[in-house]
Amino acid sequence: MFRREKEIAMTPEELKVNVEKALEEIRPFLQSDGGDISLVSIDNENSVKVRLQGACVGCTVNQMTLKSGVEMTIKKYAPQIEEVVNVG
């Protein structure tokens, strides 16, 4: 598998803004099912911690949503992010 070239580094502030933009993009889909999401932290500029809320907390497919929806959207805005973890 090909490894991406090193992305142009963002400042911590730019990274947070971009992660928040990603969450704003995915939020309406979660809210339409009675859920929501909030940013908890960004660690080491490559790991995002989020908190799934509302209906997402007890949803049986929340890990799939986290990986295929939330993580993919965050990586679109901030390619250096390697993982997204729910700390719910």
C-alpha positions as CSV (number, residue, x, y, z in Angstrom):
1,M,0.0,0.0,0.0
2,F,1.2,3.5,-0.9
3,R,2.0,5.8,2.0
4,R,0.8,9.4,1.5
5,E,3.5,12.0,1.2
6,K,3.8,14.1,4.3
7,E,1.0,16.7,4.3
8,I,1.8,20.4,4.7
9,A,1.6,20.8,8.5
10,M,-1.2,22.8,9.9
11,T,-0.9,24.9,13.1
12,P,-2.8,23.4,16.0
13,E,-5.4,26.2,15.6
14,E,-5.9,25.4,11.9
15,L,-6.2,21.7,12.7
16,K,-8.9,22.4,15.3
17,V,-10.8,24.6,12.8
18,N,-10.6,22.0,10.1
19,V,-11.8,19.2,12.5
20,E,-14.7,21.4,13.6
21,K,-15.6,22.0,9.9
22,A,-15.7,18.2,9.4
23,L,-17.9,17.7,12.4
24,E,-20.2,20.4,11.1
25,E,-20.5,18.5,7.8
26,I,-21.4,15.2,9.5
27,R,-23.5,16.6,12.3
28,P,-26.8,17.0,10.3
29,F,-26.7,13.3,9.5
30,L,-26.3,12.3,13.1
31,Q,-28.9,14.8,14.3
32,S,-31.4,13.4,11.8
33,D,-31.2,10.1,13.7
34,G,-31.4,11.8,17.1
35,G,-27.7,11.9,17.8
36,D,-24.9,14.4,17.9
37,I,-21.1,14.7,18.2
38,S,-18.7,17.0,19.9
39,L,-14.9,17.4,19.8
40,V,-13.2,16.4,23.0
41,S,-9.5,16.8,22.0
42,I,-6.9,16.5,19.4
43,D,-3.8,14.6,20.7
44,N,-0.3,14.7,19.1
45,E,-1.8,16.4,16.1
46,N,-2.9,13.0,14.7
47,S,-5.6,11.6,17.0
48,V,-9.0,13.0,17.5
49,K,-11.2,12.2,20.4
50,V,-15.0,12.8,20.0
51,R,-18.0,12.2,22.1
52,L,-21.1,10.7,20.4
53,Q,-24.2,11.9,22.1
54,G,-28.0,11.3,22.1
55,A,-29.2,8.3,20.1
56,C,-25.6,7.6,19.0
57,V,-24.6,6.5,22.5
58,G,-26.7,3.3,22.4
59,C,-26.7,2.7,18.7
60,T,-25.4,-0.7,17.6
61,V,-23.8,0.7,14.5
62,N,-22.0,3.7,16.1
63,Q,-18.5,2.2,15.5
64,M,-19.3,1.8,11.8
65,T,-20.6,5.4,11.8
66,L,-17.4,6.6,13.6
67,K,-15.1,4.9,11.1
68,S,-16.9,5.2,7.8
69,G,-18.6,8.6,8.4
70,V,-16.9,10.6,11.0
71,E,-13.3,9.5,10.5
72,M,-13.5,9.7,6.7
73,T,-14.9,13.2,6.8
74,I,-12.3,14.4,9.3
75,K,-9.5,13.0,7.2
76,K,-10.9,14.9,4.2
77,Y,-10.4,18.2,6.1
78,A,-7.3,17.1,8.1
79,P,-5.4,14.4,6.2
80,Q,-2.7,14.0,9.0
81,I,-5.3,12.6,11.4
82,E,-4.7,8.9,11.8
83,E,-7.5,7.9,14.1
84,V,-10.8,9.0,15.6
85,V,-11.8,7.6,18.9
86,N,-15.2,7.9,20.7
87,V,-14.6,8.6,24.4
88,G,-18.4,8.5,25.1
